[in-house]
Amino acid sequence: NCLDTATLASLQFAVHHLKVKVLAVLGHELCGAVKAAMLPQDKIEQEPSELEQALKGIKVGLDENTLQLISDSRAQDREAVCTNVRRQVERLSVDKGIMTKVREQELMIVGAFYE
């Protein structure tokens, strides 16, 4: 759902030591974490601290103004999940070691969505 320190470290290990060839960031329809991240800030702040931080990590990447323009709730959910996937791929793209592997054509980073 969100690229945190532990997740990034795990991916770095996989890329540099296990020599994986593809990193896939996969979002899914009706993702509860993304849906919860769209709650108002005051609601998120009522959650346990670890959950609050995870939701805030997702929320920061969502363009809530654009999402509010989508009236169909299912379409809004899909767009939020796809936006989150794009943001996590963008966050991976600033890692120097990972991007070195991409430039050397030893690694691909892909984002995807499934129903």
MOPAC internal coordinates of N, CA, C and O (Angstrom, degrees):
PM7 1SCF
backbone

  N    0.0000 0     0.00 0     0.00 0    0    0    0
  C    1.4467 1     0.00 0     0.00 0    1    0    0
  C    1.5193 1   112.61 1     0.00 0    2    1    0
  O    1.2310 1   121.16 1   140.35 1    3    2    1
  N    1.3216 1   115.40 1   -39.65 1    3    2    1
  C    1.4555 1   119.01 1  -177.39 1    5    3    2
  C    1.5265 1   108.61 1  -147.65 1    6    5    3
  O    1.2310 1   120.55 1   -43.89 1    7    6    5
  N    1.2972 1   116.55 1   136.11 1    7    6    5
  C    1.4588 1   121.53 1  -177.41 1    9    7    6
  C    1.5228 1   109.66 1   -78.91 1   10    9    7
  O    1.2310 1   120.94 1   -82.57 1   11   10    9
  N    1.3283 1   115.80 1    97.43 1   11   10    9
  C    1.4577 1   120.45 1   177.90 1   13   11   10
  C    1.5292 1   109.40 1   -99.45 1   14   13   11
  O    1.2310 1   120.19 1     0.32 1   15   14   13
  N    1.3178 1   117.25 1  -179.68 1   15   14   13
  C    1.4629 1   121.89 1  -175.92 1   17   15   14
  C    1.5240 1   112.00 1   -59.67 1   18   17   15
  O    1.2310 1   119.97 1   133.88 1   19   18   17
  N    1.3207 1   117.67 1   -46.12 1   19   18   17
  C    1.4653 1   120.71 1  -177.99 1   21   19   18
  C    1.5297 1   111.16 1   -64.95 1   22   21   19
  O    1.2310 1   120.54 1   138.87 1   23   22   21
  N    1.3149 1   116.57 1   -41.13 1   23   22   21
  C    1.4671 1   120.17 1   179.92 1   25   23   22
  C    1.5240 1   110.76 1   -66.55 1   26   25   23
  O    1.2310 1   120.56 1   134.97 1   27   26   25
  N    1.3287 1   116.53 1   -45.03 1   27   26   25
  C    1.4599 1   119.77 1   178.93 1   29   27   26
  C    1.5255 1   110.43 1   -61.92 1   30   29   27
  O    1.2310 1   120.02 1   137.59 1   31   30   29
  N    1.3171 1   117.56 1   -42.41 1   31   30   29
  C    1.4687 1   120.77 1   178.92 1   33   31   30
  C    1.5275 1   110.84 1   -60.96 1   34   33   31
  O    1.2310 1   120.51 1   138.78 1   35   34   33
  N    1.3146 1   116.62 1   -41.22 1   35   34   33
  C    1.4598 1   120.88 1   178.29 1   37   35   34
  C    1.5236 1   111.29 1   -63.53 1   38   37   35
  O    1.2310 1   120.44 1   137.86 1   39   38   37
  N    1.3222 1   116.76 1   -42.14 1   39   38   37
  C    1.4592 1   120.78 1   178.38 1   41   39   38
  C    1.5309 1   111.26 1   -67.42 1   42   41   39
  O    1.2310 1   120.51 1   140.16 1   43   42   41
  N    1.3195 1   116.63 1   -39.84 1   43   42   41
  C    1.4628 1   120.07 1   177.01 1   45   43   42
  C    1.5295 1   110.28 1   -61.07 1   46   45   43
  O    1.2310 1   120.21 1   137.65 1   47   46   45
  N    1.3247 1   117.20 1   -42.35 1   47   46   45
  C    1.4609 1   121.19 1   177.82 1   49   47   46
  C    1.5286 1   110.10 1   -61.13 1   50   49   47
  O    1.2310 1   120.78 1   133.95 1   51   50   49
  N    1.3263 1   116.11 1   -46.05 1   51   50   49
  C    1.4658 1   120.69 1  -179.10 1   53   51   50
  C    1.5269 1   111.10 1   -61.25 1   54   53   51
  O    1.2310 1   120.59 1   138.24 1   55   54   53
  N    1.3226 1   116.48 1   -41.76 1   55   54   53
  C    1.4684 1   120.96 1  -178.00 1   57   55   54
  C    1.5271 1   110.99 1   -70.37 1   58   57   55
  O    1.2310 1   120.35 1   132.42 1   59   58   57
  N    1.3121 1   116.94 1   -47.58 1   59   58   57
  C    1.4669 1   120.52 1  -171.42 1   61   59   58
  C    1.5300 1   114.26 1   -86.34 1   62   61   59
  O    1.2310 1   119.90 1   152.13 1   63   62   61
  N    1.3143 1   117.79 1   -27.87 1   63   62   61
  C    1.4667 1   119.44 1  -175.84 1   65   63   62
  C    1.5215 1   113.44 1  -111.36 1   66   65   63
  O    1.2310 1   120.28 1   145.33 1   67   66   65
  N    1.3097 1   117.08 1   -34.67 1   67   66   65
  C    1.4612 1   120.08 1   179.39 1   69   67   66
  C    1.5242 1   111.80 1   -94.68 1   70   69   67
  O    1.2310 1   121.14 1   171.04 1   71   70   69
  N    1.3397 1   115.42 1    -8.96 1   71   70   69
  C    1.4643 1   122.55 1   176.95 1   73   71   70
  C    1.5283 1   113.43 1    58.72 1   74   73   71
  O    1.2310 1   120.45 1  -140.59 1   75   74   73
  N    1.3415 1   116.75 1    39.41 1   75   74   73
  C    1.4654 1   118.91 1   176.41 1   77   75   74
  C    1.5242 1   108.81 1   -61.49 1   78   77   75
  O    1.2310 1   120.81 1   -27.44 1   79   78   77
  N    1.3076 1   116.06 1   152.56 1   79   78   77
  C    1.4605 1   121.72 1  -175.19 1   81   79   78
  C    1.5203 1   113.05 1  -104.74 1   82   81   79
  O    1.2310 1   120.43 1   161.69 1   83   82   81
  N    1.3460 1   116.78 1   -18.31 1   83   82   81
  C    1.4641 1   120.73 1  -177.32 1   85   83   82
  C    1.5200 1   109.75 1  -138.69 1   86   85   83
  O    1.2310 1   120.67 1   -47.76 1   87   86   85
  N    1.3329 1   116.32 1   132.24 1   87   86   85
  C    1.4576 1   122.37 1   167.85 1   89   87   86
  C    1.5200 1   106.17 1  -108.61 1   90   89   87
  O    1.2310 1   120.51 1   -59.33 1   91   90   89
  N    1.3188 1   116.63 1   120.67 1   91   90   89
  C    1.4629 1   121.26 1  -179.87 1   93   91   90
  C    1.5201 1   109.13 1  -111.55 1   94   93   91
  O    1.2310 1   120.90 1   -56.35 1   95   94   93
  N    1.3098 1   115.88 1   123.65 1   95   94   93
  C    1.4622 1   122.18 1   173.90 1   97   95   94
  C    1.5231 1   104.94 1  -100.00 1   98   97   95
  O    1.2310 1   120.95 1   -68.22 1   99   98   97
  N    1.3225 1   115.79 1   111.78 1   99   98   97
  C    1.4525 1   121.02 1  -170.90 1  101   99   98
  C    1.5193 1   110.71 1  -116.53 1  102  101   99
  O    1.2310 1   120.90 1   -60.55 1  103  102  101
  N    1.3259 1   115.88 1   119.45 1  103  102  101
  C    1.4599 1   121.50 1   174.92 1  105  103  102
  C    1.5118 1   109.01 1  -103.25 1  106  105  103
  O    1.2310 1   120.79 1   -27.06 1  107  106  105
  N    1.3145 1   116.09 1   152.94 1  107  106  105
  C    1.4652 1   119.04 1  -179.88 1  109  107  106
  C    1.5120 1   111.46 1  -129.44 1  110  109  107
  O    1.2310 1   122.03 1   -27.77 1  111  110  109
  N    1.3153 1   113.72 1   152.23 1  111  110  109
  C    1.4606 1   121.03 1   179.29 1  113  111  110
  C    1.5254 1   110.15 1   -58.68 1  114  113  111
  O    1.2310 1   120.94 1   -34.64 1  115  114  113
  N    1.3215 1   115.80 1   145.36 1  115  114  113
  C    1.4655 1   123.25 1   178.24 1  117  115  114
  C    1.5296 1   112.99 1    59.57 1  118  117  115
  O    1.2310 1   120.61 1  -142.43 1  119  118  117
  N    1.3229 1   116.43 1    37.57 1  119  118  117
  C    1.4597 1   120.84 1   178.25 1  121  119  118
  C    1.5334 1   109.38 1   -67.62 1  122  121  119
  O    1.2310 1   121.00 1   -62.21 1  123  122  121
  N    1.3004 1   115.69 1   117.79 1  123  122  121
  C    1.4583 1   120.84 1  -177.90 1  125  123  122
  C    1.5175 1   113.08 1   -64.69 1  126  125  123
  O    1.2310 1   120.37 1   144.24 1  127  126  125
  N    1.3142 1   116.90 1   -35.76 1  127  126  125
  C    1.4703 1   119.77 1  -179.18 1  129  127  126
  C    1.5289 1   111.07 1   -66.86 1  130  129  127
  O    1.2310 1   120.23 1   136.26 1  131  130  129
  N    1.3216 1   117.17 1   -43.74 1  131  130  129
  C    1.4723 1   120.12 1   179.02 1  133  131  130
  C    1.5257 1   109.42 1   -66.53 1  134  133  131
  O    1.2310 1   120.56 1   138.06 1  135  134  133
  N    1.3123 1   116.54 1   -41.94 1  135  134  133
  C    1.4683 1   120.20 1   178.45 1  137  135  134
  C    1.5371 1   110.45 1   -60.47 1  138  137  135
  O    1.2310 1   120.49 1   136.26 1  139  138  137
  N    1.3257 1   116.68 1   -43.74 1  139  138  137
  C    1.4683 1   120.77 1   178.84 1  141  139  138
  C    1.5290 1   111.42 1   -65.64 1  142  141  139
  O    1.2310 1   120.35 1   146.62 1  143  142  141
  N    1.3230 1   116.93 1   -33.38 1  143  142  141
  C    1.4647 1   120.50 1   179.47 1  145  143  142
  C    1.5226 1   111.66 1   -67.52 1  146  145  143
  O    1.2310 1   120.24 1   160.70 1  147  146  145
  N    1.3393 1   117.14 1   -19.30 1  147  146  145
  C    1.4588 1   120.39 1   178.38 1  149  147  146
  C    1.5336 1   112.11 1   -85.24 1  150  149  147
  O    1.2310 1   120.22 1   177.63 1  151  150  149
  N    1.3258 1   117.18 1    -2.37 1  151  150  149
  C    1.4595 1   120.18 1   176.39 1  153  151  150
  C    1.5242 1   109.89 1   -66.54 1  154  153  151
  O    1.2310 1   120.12 1   -21.02 1  155  154  153
  N    1.3281 1   117.38 1   158.98 1  155  154  153
  C    1.4692 1   119.53 1   175.91 1  157  155  154
  C    1.5335 1   111.18 1   -59.38 1  158  157  155
  O    1.2310 1   121.05 1   -30.41 1  159  158  157
  N    1.3179 1   115.60 1   149.59 1  159  158  157
  C    1.4574 1   122.58 1  -177.56 1  161  159  158
  C    1.5350 1   112.12 1   -52.74 1  162  161  159
  O    1.2310 1   119.89 1   138.03 1  163  162  161
  N    1.3239 1   117.82 1   -41.97 1  163  162  161
  C    1.4674 1   120.13 1  -177.71 1  165  163  162
  C    1.5315 1   111.49 1   -64.53 1  166  165  163
  O    1.2310 1   119.78 1   147.84 1  167  166  165
  N    1.3170 1   118.02 1   -32.16 1  167  166  165
  C    1.4724 1   121.42 1   176.85 1  169  167  166
  C    1.5256 1   110.39 1   -70.23 1  170  169  167
  O    1.2310 1   120.84 1   137.82 1  171  170  169
  N    1.3236 1   116.00 1   -42.18 1  171  170  169
  C    1.4631 1   120.11 1   179.07 1  173  171  170
  C    1.5183 1   110.47 1   -62.30 1  174  173  171
  O    1.2310 1   120.45 1   141.39 1  175  174  173
  N    1.3184 1   116.75 1   -38.61 1  175  174  173
  C    1.4616 1   120.94 1  -178.69 1  177  175  174
  C    1.5179 1   113.14 1   -68.94 1  178  177  175
  O    1.2310 1   119.52 1   170.55 1  179  178  177
  N    1.3155 1   118.53 1    -9.45 1  179  178  177
  C    1.4626 1   122.40 1   176.56 1  181  179  178
  C    1.5286 1   112.19 1   -87.61 1  182  181  179
  O    1.2310 1   120.54 1   171.71 1  183  182  181
  N    1.3062 1   116.56 1    -8.29 1  183  182  181
  C    1.4641 1   121.29 1  -178.92 1  185  183  182
  C    1.5324 1   110.47 1   -79.36 1  186  185  183
  O    1.2310 1   119.88 1   -18.61 1  187  186  185
  N    1.3492 1   117.83 1   161.39 1  187  186  185
  C    1.4681 1   120.09 1   173.15 1  189  187  186
  C    1.5278 1   109.88 1   -55.54 1  190  189  187
  O    1.2310 1   120.28 1   -30.00 1  191  190  189
  N    1.3191 1   117.07 1   150.00 1  191  190  189
  C    1.4681 1   121.23 1  -168.85 1  193  191  190
  C    1.5254 1   114.09 1   -56.59 1  194  193  191
  O    1.2310 1   119.24 1   139.56 1  195  194  193
  N    1.3156 1   119.06 1   -40.44 1  195  194  193
  C    1.4616 1   120.33 1  -179.58 1  197  195  194
  C    1.5256 1   111.14 1   -66.14 1  198  197  195
  O    1.2310 1   120.75 1   137.03 1  199  198  197
  N    1.3271 1   116.16 1   -42.97 1  199  198  197
  C    1.4586 1   120.62 1   178.16 1  201  199  198
  C    1.5242 1   109.90 1   -66.34 1  202  201  199
  O    1.2310 1   120.48 1   138.44 1  203  202  201
  N    1.3164 1   116.69 1   -41.56 1  203  202  201
  C    1.4672 1   120.93 1   178.06 1  205  203  202
  C    1.5248 1   110.33 1   -57.03 1  206  205  203
  O    1.2310 1   120.09 1   133.39 1  207  206  205
  N    1.3208 1   117.44 1   -46.61 1  207  206  205
  C    1.4610 1   120.65 1  -178.86 1  209  207  206
  C    1.5261 1   111.49 1   -65.27 1  210  209  207
  O    1.2310 1   120.30 1   140.48 1  211  210  209
  N    1.3289 1   117.04 1   -39.52 1  211  210  209
  C    1.4678 1   120.32 1   178.30 1  213  211  210
  C    1.5271 1   110.61 1   -63.41 1  214  213  211
  O    1.2310 1   120.34 1   135.23 1  215  214  213
  N    1.3184 1   116.95 1   -44.77 1  215  214  213
  C    1.4636 1   120.68 1  -179.55 1  217  215  214
  C    1.5248 1   111.52 1   -66.30 1  218  217  215
  O    1.2310 1   120.35 1   140.63 1  219  218  217
  N    1.3144 1   116.94 1   -39.37 1  219  218  217
  C    1.4621 1   120.26 1   177.25 1  221  219  218
  C    1.5329 1   110.58 1   -64.62 1  222  221  219
  O    1.2310 1   120.50 1   145.05 1  223  222  221
  N    1.3343 1   116.64 1   -34.95 1  223  222  221
  C    1.4622 1   120.62 1   177.67 1  225  223  222
  C    1.5130 1   112.21 1   -63.64 1  226  225  223
  O    1.2310 1   120.64 1   145.06 1  227  226  225
  N    1.3241 1   116.38 1   -34.94 1  227  226  225
  C    1.4579 1   120.83 1   176.76 1  229  227  226
  C    1.5259 1   109.99 1   -76.55 1  230  229  227
  O    1.2310 1   121.32 1   133.78 1  231  230  229
  N    1.3366 1   115.08 1   -46.22 1  231  230  229
  C    1.4701 1   121.12 1  -175.04 1  233  231  230
  C    1.5247 1   112.47 1   -57.30 1  234  233  231
  O    1.2310 1   120.25 1   141.74 1  235  234  233
  N    1.3134 1   117.12 1   -38.26 1  235  234  233
  C    1.4644 1   120.57 1  -176.58 1  237  235  234
  C    1.5295 1   111.71 1   -60.55 1  238  237  235
  O    1.2310 1   119.96 1   153.53 1  239  238  237
  N    1.3241 1   117.68 1   -26.47 1  239  238  237
  C    1.4586 1   120.50 1  -179.62 1  241  239  238
  C    1.5101 1   115.03 1   -91.12 1  242  241  239
  O    1.2310 1   120.18 1   174.14 1  243  242  241
  N    1.3207 1   117.26 1    -5.86 1  243  242  241
  C    1.4590 1   120.68 1  -178.43 1  245  243  242
  C    1.5281 1   110.34 1   -90.76 1  246  245  243
  O    1.2310 1   120.36 1   -41.58 1  247  246  245
  N    1.3063 1   116.92 1   138.42 1  247  246  245
  C    1.4651 1   121.82 1   175.50 1  249  247  246
  C    1.5219 1   106.67 1   -93.62 1  250  249  247
  O    1.2310 1   121.14 1   -92.35 1  251  250  249
  N    1.3163 1   115.42 1    87.65 1  251  250  249
  C    1.4658 1   120.09 1  -173.48 1  253  251  250
  C    1.5325 1   112.67 1   -64.15 1  254  253  251
  O    1.2310 1   119.96 1   148.34 1  255  254  253
  N    1.3166 1   117.68 1   -31.66 1  255  254  253
  C    1.4662 1   119.29 1   178.43 1  257  255  254
  C    1.5242 1   110.68 1   -63.74 1  258  257  255
  O    1.2310 1   120.57 1   136.60 1  259  258  257
  N    1.3066 1   116.51 1   -43.40 1  259  258  257
  C    1.4637 1   120.18 1   177.82 1  261  259  258
  C    1.5208 1   110.55 1   -67.47 1  262  261  259
  O    1.2310 1   120.13 1   137.33 1  263  262  261
  N    1.3178 1   117.35 1   -42.67 1  263  262  261
  C    1.4618 1   120.78 1  -179.46 1  265  263  262
  C    1.5268 1   111.52 1   -61.56 1  266  265  263
  O    1.2310 1   119.96 1   144.50 1  267  266  265
  N    1.3252 1   117.68 1   -35.50 1  267  266  265
  C    1.4632 1   120.77 1  -179.67 1  269  267  266
  C    1.5286 1   112.18 1   -67.91 1  270  269  267
  O    1.2310 1   120.14 1   161.31 1  271  270  269
  N    1.3265 1   117.33 1   -18.69 1  271  270  269
  C    1.4617 1   120.65 1   178.28 1  273  271  270
  C    1.5321 1   111.99 1   -76.35 1  274  273  271
  O    1.2310 1   120.74 1   167.02 1  275  274  273
  N    1.3257 1   116.20 1   -12.98 1  275  274  273
  C    1.4657 1   120.87 1  -179.59 1  277  275  274
  C    1.5210 1   107.89 1   -91.81 1  278  277  275
  O    1.2310 1   120.34 1   -66.01 1  279  278  277
  N    1.3358 1   116.95 1   113.99 1  279  278  277
  C    1.4692 1   120.48 1  -173.81 1  281  279  278
  C    1.5290 1   113.07 1   -81.61 1  282  281  279
  O    1.2310 1   119.85 1   149.46 1  283  282  281
  N    1.3122 1   117.89 1   -30.54 1  283  282  281
  C    1.4606 1   121.07 1   179.62 1  285  283  282
  C    1.5318 1   109.27 1   -76.59 1  286  285  283
  O    1.2310 1   120.29 1   -59.16 1  287  286  285
  N    1.3288 1   117.05 1   120.84 1  287  286  285
  C    1.4622 1   120.42 1  -173.68 1  289  287  286
  C    1.5283 1   112.74 1   -63.81 1  290  289  287
  O    1.2310 1   120.15 1   143.86 1  291  290  289
  N    1.3079 1   117.32 1   -36.14 1  291  290  289
  C    1.4654 1   119.57 1   179.42 1  293  291  290
  C    1.5298 1   110.78 1   -68.72 1  294  293  291
  O    1.2310 1   120.37 1   138.67 1  295  294  293
  N    1.3169 1   116.90 1   -41.33 1  295  294  293
  C    1.4636 1   120.82 1   177.31 1  297  295  294
  C    1.5253 1   110.35 1   -65.30 1  298  297  295
  O    1.2310 1   120.80 1   141.38 1  299  298  297
  N    1.3279 1   116.07 1   -38.62 1  299  298  297
  C    1.4639 1   120.37 1   177.73 1  301  299  298
  C    1.5279 1   110.49 1   -63.10 1  302  301  299
  O    1.2310 1   120.73 1   136.78 1  303  302  301
  N    1.3248 1   116.21 1   -43.22 1  303  302  301
  C    1.4601 1   121.40 1   178.38 1  305  303  302
  C    1.5251 1   110.44 1   -60.65 1  306  305  303
  O    1.2310 1   120.42 1   132.82 1  307  306  305
  N    1.3146 1   116.81 1   -47.18 1  307  306  305
  C    1.4657 1   120.77 1   179.87 1  309  307  306
  C    1.5214 1   111.38 1   -61.01 1  310  309  307
  O    1.2310 1   120.69 1   135.72 1  311  310  309
  N    1.3287 1   116.28 1   -44.28 1  311  310  309
  C    1.4634 1   119.66 1   179.91 1  313  311  310
  C    1.5270 1   110.94 1   -63.85 1  314  313  311
  O    1.2310 1   120.17 1   140.81 1  315  314  313
  N    1.3187 1   117.28 1   -39.19 1  315  314  313
  C    1.4680 1   120.57 1   178.67 1  317  315  314
  C    1.5309 1   110.66 1   -63.58 1  318  317  315
  O    1.2310 1   120.46 1   136.32 1  319  318  317
  N    1.3200 1   116.73 1   -43.68 1  319  318  317
  C    1.4638 1   120.53 1   179.35 1  321  319  318
  C    1.5278 1   109.96 1   -64.61 1  322  321  319
  O    1.2310 1   120.08 1   134.60 1  323  322  321
  N    1.3237 1   117.46 1   -45.40 1  323  322  321
  C    1.4665 1   120.70 1   179.47 1  325  323  322
  C    1.5287 1   111.34 1   -63.79 1  326  325  323
  O    1.2310 1   120.49 1   141.97 1  327  326  325
  N    1.3142 1   116.68 1   -38.03 1  327  326  325
  C    1.4673 1   120.36 1   176.17 1  329  327  326
  C    1.5191 1   110.26 1   -62.55 1  330  329  327
  O    1.2310 1   120.40 1   137.43 1  331  330  329
  N    1.3235 1   116.84 1   -42.57 1  331  330  329
  C    1.4574 1   120.26 1   178.61 1  333  331  330
  C    1.5297 1   110.82 1   -62.95 1  334  333  331
  O    1.2310 1   119.98 1   138.19 1  335  334  333
  N    1.3147 1   117.65 1   -41.81 1  335  334  333
  C    1.4688 1   120.52 1   177.31 1  337  335  334
  C    1.5189 1   109.78 1   -59.02 1  338  337  335
  O    1.2310 1   120.31 1   132.65 1  339  338  337
  N    1.3365 1   117.02 1   -47.35 1  339  338  337
  C    1.4734 1   120.38 1   180.00 1  341  339  338
  C    1.5282 1   110.97 1   -59.97 1  342  341  339
  O    1.2310 1   120.20 1   137.92 1  343  342  341
  N    1.3154 1   117.22 1   -42.08 1  343  342  341
  C    1.4755 1   120.33 1  -179.17 1  345  343  342
  C    1.5189 1   111.24 1   -64.45 1  346  345  343
  O    1.2310 1   119.89 1   141.31 1  347  346  345
  N    1.3282 1   117.81 1   -38.69 1  347  346  345
  C    1.4606 1   120.26 1  -179.73 1  349  347  346
  C    1.5284 1   110.64 1   -70.23 1  350  349  347
  O    1.2310 1   120.06 1   143.47 1  351  350  349
  N    1.3275 1   117.49 1   -36.53 1  351  350  349
  C    1.4637 1   120.66 1   174.85 1  353  351  350
  C    1.5305 1   109.43 1   -64.05 1  354  353  351
  O    1.2310 1   120.40 1   137.45 1  355  354  353
  N    1.3304 1   116.84 1   -42.55 1  355  354  353
  C    1.4692 1   120.63 1   177.50 1  357  355  354
  C    1.5225 1   110.76 1   -60.28 1  358  357  355
  O    1.2310 1   120.49 1   139.72 1  359  358  357
  N    1.3181 1   116.67 1   -40.28 1  359  358  357
  C    1.4684 1   119.64 1  -179.92 1  361  359  358
  C    1.5280 1   110.86 1   -65.71 1  362  361  359
  O    1.2310 1   120.23 1   142.97 1  363  362  361
  N    1.3276 1   117.17 1   -37.03 1  363  362  361
  C    1.4678 1   120.05 1   176.26 1  365  363  362
  C    1.5218 1   110.71 1   -65.35 1  366  365  363
  O    1.2310 1   120.45 1   148.00 1  367  366  365
  N    1.3125 1   116.74 1   -32.00 1  367  366  365
  C    1.4644 1   120.66 1  -174.50 1  369  367  366
  C    1.5221 1   113.47 1   -72.14 1  370  369  367
  O    1.2310 1   119.33 1   173.85 1  371  370  369
  N    1.3085 1   118.89 1    -6.15 1  371  370  369
  C    1.4663 1   120.44 1   176.66 1  373  371  370
  C    1.5259 1   112.03 1   -98.42 1  374  373  371
  O    1.2310 1   120.32 1   177.24 1  375  374  373
  N    1.3318 1   116.99 1    -2.76 1  375  374  373
  C    1.4591 1   120.42 1   177.13 1  377  375  374
  C    1.5332 1   108.78 1   -79.37 1  378  377  375
  O    1.2310 1   120.51 1   -62.22 1  379  378  377
  N    1.3195 1   116.63 1   117.78 1  379  378  377
  C    1.4670 1   121.04 1  -174.33 1  381  379  378
  C    1.5225 1   112.54 1   -60.97 1  382  381  379
  O    1.2310 1   120.38 1   135.99 1  383  382  381
  N    1.3108 1   116.88 1   -44.01 1  383  382  381
  C    1.4601 1   120.09 1  -178.15 1  385  383  382
  C    1.5134 1   112.59 1   -65.85 1  386  385  383
  O    1.2310 1   120.70 1   137.17 1  387  386  385
  N    1.3151 1   116.26 1   -42.83 1  387  386  385
  C    1.4593 1   120.51 1   178.35 1  389  387  386
  C    1.5223 1   110.46 1   -65.35 1  390  389  387
  O    1.2310 1   120.53 1   135.91 1  391  390  389
  N    1.3179 1   116.59 1   -44.09 1  391  390  389
  C    1.4630 1   119.59 1  -178.33 1  393  391  390
  C    1.5302 1   112.52 1   -69.61 1  394  393  391
  O    1.2310 1   120.08 1   152.04 1  395  394  393
  N    1.3236 1   117.46 1   -27.96 1  395  394  393
  C    1.4697 1   119.72 1   173.22 1  397  395  394
  C    1.5219 1   109.63 1   -60.79 1  398  397  395
  O    1.2310 1   120.63 1   136.53 1  399  398  397
  N    1.3261 1   116.39 1   -43.47 1  399  398  397
  C    1.4702 1   120.62 1   178.46 1  401  399  398
  C    1.5326 1   111.13 1   -64.83 1  402  401  399
  O    1.2310 1   120.40 1   143.37 1  403  402  401
  N    1.3310 1   116.84 1   -36.63 1  403  402  401
  C    1.4655 1   120.50 1   177.93 1  405  403  402
  C    1.5231 1   109.62 1   -65.29 1  406  405  403
  O    1.2310 1   120.39 1   131.62 1  407  406  405
  N    1.3350 1   116.85 1   -48.38 1  407  406  405
  C    1.4714 1   120.50 1  -179.26 1  409  407  406
  C    1.5286 1   111.96 1   -61.99 1  410  409  407
  O    1.2310 1   120.69 1   146.83 1  411  410  409
  N    1.3274 1   116.29 1   -33.17 1  411  410  409
  C    1.4656 1   120.85 1   178.42 1  413  411  410
  C    1.5260 1   111.87 1   -82.16 1  414  413  411
  O    1.2310 1   120.70 1  -175.76 1  415  414  413
  N    1.3228 1   116.27 1     4.24 1  415  414  413
  C    1.4684 1   123.97 1   179.70 1  417  415  414
  C    1.5256 1   112.39 1    59.61 1  418  417  415
  O    1.2310 1   121.17 1  -146.82 1  419  418  417
  N    1.3306 1   115.36 1    33.18 1  419  418  417
  C    1.4603 1   121.23 1   176.08 1  421  419  418
  C    1.5324 1   111.33 1  -101.27 1  422  421  419
  O    1.2310 1   120.89 1   173.12 1  423  422  421
  N    1.3358 1   115.90 1    -6.88 1  423  422  421
  C    1.4624 1   120.76 1  -175.58 1  425  423  422
  C    1.5191 1   109.88 1  -149.49 1  426  425  423
  O    1.2310 1   121.23 1   -37.06 1  427  426  425
  N    1.3301 1   115.26 1   142.94 1  427  426  425
  C    1.4668 1   121.95 1   172.40 1  429  427  426
  C    1.5217 1   107.73 1  -119.84 1  430  429  427
  O    1.2310 1   120.86 1   -37.56 1  431  430  429
  N    1.3183 1   115.97 1   142.44 1  431  430  429
  C    1.4538 1   121.88 1   172.42 1  433  431  430
  C    1.5191 1   106.30 1  -115.74 1  434  433  431
  O    1.2310 1   120.70 1   -54.96 1  435  434  433
  N    1.3367 1   116.28 1   125.04 1  435  434  433
  C    1.4630 1   120.25 1  -179.82 1  437  435  434
  C    1.5210 1   109.76 1  -129.08 1  438  437  435
  O    1.2310 1   121.43 1   -35.32 1  439  438  437
  N    1.3088 1   114.88 1   144.68 1  439  438  437
  C    1.4576 1   121.69 1   172.84 1  441  439  438
  C    1.5069 1   108.47 1  -108.89 1  442  441  439
  O    1.2310 1   120.42 1   -35.67 1  443  442  441
  N    1.3225 1   116.81 1   144.33 1  443  442  441
  C    1.4706 1   120.36 1  -178.53 1  445  443  442
  C    1.5235 1   110.03 1  -149.74 1  446  445  443
  O    1.2310 1   121.82 1   -17.82 1  447  446  445
  N    1.3399 1   114.13 1   162.18 1  447  446  445
  C    1.4574 1   122.54 1   178.64 1  449  447  446
  C    1.5238 1   107.51 1  -134.81 1  450  449  447
  O    1.2310 1   120.79 1   -42.74 1  451  450  449
  N    1.3303 1   116.09 1   137.26 1  451  450  449
  C    1.4582 1   116.96 1   174.15 1  453  451  450
  C    1.5258 1   109.86 1  -132.27 1  454  453  451
  O    1.2310 1   122.00 1   -27.53 1  455  454  453
  N    1.3389 1   113.77 1   152.47 1  455  454  453
  C    1.4609 1   121.18 1  -178.03 1  457  455  454
  C    1.5086 1   110.18 1   -86.60 1  458  457  455
  O    1.2310 1   120.10 1   180.00 1  459  458  457

